[in-house]
């Protein structure tokens, strides 16, 4: 796969993820019954739902910032995966397996997007900062 294709897939996924989680975050902050009632039914307290809404809206701002904040984007992807995982298991426990379709679709979409993110921006870790290595540099 070439870079242009990877970029297209990444940005399509980033936009779709942002629309999905942006709408969800907005609905959580405005107490829209579509999202709010289900989240309360799953057992989450109101103060947590507001925090989740703020986190989602903050995350999509980072996600849509091109070529910057790469480490922070890692955290955003991690947060999205946690959100999807908790949504999936909460829905399975309370509403049953058929209610998890949205979480499964979101998981696949975000997994493909994250894979393209890593293809475009490979992780580069500096081994000289690891304990016990290159102590003479310090």
KAWOLIN-V795321 format. One record per residue. N is the residue number from 1. RES is the residue in three letters. PHI is phi as a letter, one per 40 degrees, with the letter a starting at -180 (* if undefined). PSI is psi as a letter, one per 30 degrees, with the letter a starting at -180 (none if undefined). OMEGA is omega in radians with two decimals (none if undefined). Layout:
# KAWOLIN-V795321
n:N res:RES phi:PHI psi:PSI omega:OMEGA
n:N res:RES phi:PHI psi:PSI omega:OMEGA
This chain:
# KAWOLIN-V795321
n:1 res:UNK phi:* psi:k omega:-3.12
n:2 res:UNK phi:c psi:l omega:-3.07
n:3 res:UNK phi:c psi:e omega:-3.13
n:4 res:UNK phi:c psi:e omega:3.11
n:5 res:UNK phi:c psi:e omega:3.12
n:6 res:UNK phi:c psi:e omega:3.11
n:7 res:UNK phi:c psi:e omega:3.14
n:8 res:UNK phi:c psi:e omega:3.13
n:9 res:UNK phi:c psi:e omega:-3.13
n:10 res:UNK phi:c psi:e omega:-3.07
n:11 res:UNK phi:c psi:e omega:3.03
n:12 res:UNK phi:c psi:e omega:3.11
n:13 res:UNK phi:c psi:e omega:3.14
n:14 res:UNK phi:c psi:e omega:3.12
n:15 res:UNK phi:c psi:e omega:3.12
n:16 res:UNK phi:c psi:e omega:3.09
n:17 res:UNK phi:c psi:e omega:3.14
n:18 res:UNK phi:c psi:e omega:3.08
n:19 res:UNK phi:c psi:e omega:-3.12
n:20 res:UNK phi:c psi:e omega:-3.08
n:21 res:UNK phi:c psi:f omega:3.04
n:22 res:UNK phi:c psi:e omega:3.09
n:23 res:UNK phi:c psi:e omega:3.13
n:24 res:UNK phi:c psi:e omega:3.12
n:25 res:UNK phi:c psi:e omega:3.10
n:26 res:UNK phi:c psi:e omega:3.13
n:27 res:UNK phi:c psi:e omega:3.11
n:28 res:UNK phi:c psi:e omega:-3.13
n:29 res:UNK phi:c psi:f omega:-3.12
n:30 res:UNK phi:b psi:g omega:3.13
n:31 res:UNK phi:f psi:h omega:3.08
n:32 res:UNK phi:c psi:k omega:-3.06
n:33 res:UNK phi:c psi:f omega:3.13
n:34 res:UNK phi:d psi:e omega:-3.11
n:35 res:UNK phi:c psi:e omega:-3.03
n:36 res:UNK phi:d psi:e omega:-3.07
n:37 res:UNK phi:c psi:e omega:3.12
n:38 res:UNK phi:c psi:e omega:-3.12
n:39 res:UNK phi:c psi:e omega:3.08
n:40 res:UNK phi:c psi:e omega:3.12
n:41 res:UNK phi:c psi:e omega:3.11
n:42 res:UNK phi:c psi:f omega:3.05
n:43 res:UNK phi:h psi:g omega:-3.14
n:44 res:UNK phi:c psi:k omega:3.14
n:45 res:UNK phi:c psi:l omega:-3.10
n:46 res:UNK phi:d psi:e omega:-3.11
n:47 res:UNK phi:c psi:e omega:3.11
n:48 res:UNK phi:c psi:e omega:-3.14
n:49 res:UNK phi:c psi:e omega:3.09
n:50 res:UNK phi:c psi:e omega:3.12
n:51 res:UNK phi:c psi:e omega:3.12
n:52 res:UNK phi:c psi:e omega:3.11
n:53 res:UNK phi:c psi:e omega:3.12
n:54 res:UNK phi:c psi:e omega:-3.14
n:55 res:UNK phi:c psi:e omega:-3.14
n:56 res:UNK phi:c psi:e omega:-3.13
n:57 res:UNK phi:c psi:e omega:3.08
n:58 res:UNK phi:c psi:e omega:-3.12
n:59 res:UNK phi:c psi:e omega:-3.12
n:60 res:UNK phi:c psi:f omega:3.05
n:61 res:UNK phi:c psi:e omega:3.11
n:62 res:UNK phi:c psi:e omega:-3.09
n:63 res:UNK phi:c psi:e omega:-3.10
n:64 res:UNK phi:c psi:g omega:3.09
n:65 res:UNK phi:c psi:j omega:-3.04
n:66 res:UNK phi:c psi:k omega:2.99
n:67 res:UNK phi:f psi:g omega:3.12
n:68 res:UNK phi:a psi:l omega:3.04
n:69 res:UNK phi:f psi:h omega:-3.05
n:70 res:UNK phi:c psi:e omega:3.11
n:71 res:UNK phi:c psi:e omega:3.11
n:72 res:UNK phi:c psi:e omega:3.08
n:73 res:UNK phi:c psi:e omega:3.05
n:74 res:UNK phi:d psi:e omega:3.13
n:75 res:UNK phi:c psi:e omega:3.11
n:76 res:UNK phi:c psi:e omega:3.10
n:77 res:UNK phi:c psi:e omega:3.11
n:78 res:UNK phi:c psi:e omega:3.12
n:79 res:UNK phi:c psi:e omega:3.12
n:80 res:UNK phi:c psi:e omega:3.11
n:81 res:UNK phi:c psi:e omega:3.08
n:82 res:UNK phi:c psi:e omega:3.14
n:83 res:UNK phi:d psi:e omega:-3.14
n:84 res:UNK phi:c psi:e omega:-3.13
n:85 res:UNK phi:c psi:e omega:3.13
n:86 res:UNK phi:c psi:e omega:3.11
n:87 res:UNK phi:c psi:e omega:-3.13
n:88 res:UNK phi:c psi:e omega:-3.07
n:89 res:UNK phi:c psi:e omega:3.06
n:90 res:UNK phi:c psi:e omega:-3.13
n:91 res:UNK phi:c psi:e omega:3.09
n:92 res:UNK phi:c psi:e omega:-3.09
n:93 res:UNK phi:c psi:e omega:-3.00
n:94 res:UNK phi:c psi:e omega:-2.99
n:95 res:UNK phi:b psi:f omega:-3.12
n:96 res:UNK phi:g psi:l omega:-3.05
n:97 res:UNK phi:d psi:e omega:-3.13
n:98 res:UNK phi:d psi:f omega:-3.13
n:99 res:UNK phi:c psi:f omega:-3.06
n:100 res:UNK phi:c psi:g omega:-3.08
n:101 res:UNK phi:d psi:e omega:-3.13
n:102 res:UNK phi:c psi:e omega:3.13
n:103 res:UNK phi:c psi:e omega:3.13
n:104 res:UNK phi:c psi:e omega:3.11
n:105 res:UNK phi:c psi:e omega:3.13
n:106 res:UNK phi:c psi:e omega:-3.13
n:107 res:UNK phi:c psi:e omega:3.13
n:108 res:UNK phi:c psi:e omega:-3.12
n:109 res:UNK phi:c psi:e omega:-3.10
n:110 res:UNK phi:c psi:e omega:3.09
n:111 res:UNK phi:c psi:e omega:3.10
n:112 res:UNK phi:c psi:e omega:3.14
n:113 res:UNK phi:c psi:e omega:3.14
n:114 res:UNK phi:c psi:e omega:3.10
n:115 res:UNK phi:c psi:e omega:3.10
n:116 res:UNK phi:c psi:e omega:3.07
n:117 res:UNK phi:d psi:e omega:-3.14
n:118 res:UNK phi:c psi:e omega:3.09
n:119 res:UNK phi:c psi:e omega:-3.13
n:120 res:UNK phi:c psi:e omega:-3.09
n:121 res:UNK phi:b psi:i omega:-3.13
n:122 res:UNK phi:c psi:k omega:3.13
n:123 res:UNK phi:c psi:k omega:3.11
n:124 res:UNK phi:b psi:j omega:-3.13
n:125 res:UNK phi:b psi:k omega:-3.11
n:126 res:UNK phi:c psi:j omega:-3.07
n:127 res:UNK phi:c psi:f omega:-3.10
n:128 res:UNK phi:c psi:f omega:3.10
n:129 res:UNK phi:c psi:f omega:-3.12
n:130 res:UNK phi:c psi:k omega:-3.11
n:131 res:UNK phi:c psi:k omega:3.07
n:132 res:UNK phi:g psi:f omega:-3.14
n:133 res:UNK phi:b psi:k omega:3.05
n:134 res:UNK phi:f psi:h omega:-3.14
n:135 res:UNK phi:c psi:f omega:-3.14
n:136 res:UNK phi:c psi:f omega:3.12
n:137 res:UNK phi:c psi:e omega:-3.10
n:138 res:UNK phi:c psi:none omega:none
